[in-house]
Amino acid sequence: MAQTSFTGPVVSTNGFVGAITGTATVPTYTVAGAPAVGAAGTIIYVSDGLAGAPCLAVSDGTDWISPAGTAIADS
């Protein structure tokens, strides 16, 4: 499993704003290799999840949801 790194401020929907200290990583998968859906709010990077394009995906507890608001798909 590859890792994707990012830096910058962290902002949550409940008002928390904080800085990342060090390097934060998000697990990287393909649609075919994505893990079973985890707890709602879990984030992964999917290299082909937005109709073949890379995107972040968030678990809603049932599916991995792309920024388009749909379940991840490689086509």
Secondary structure, DSSP 8 states (H G I E B T S, - for coil): -EEEEE-SEEE-TTS-EEE--S-EEEEEE-TTT-----STT-EEEEEEEETTEEEEEEE-SSSEE-TTSSB-B--
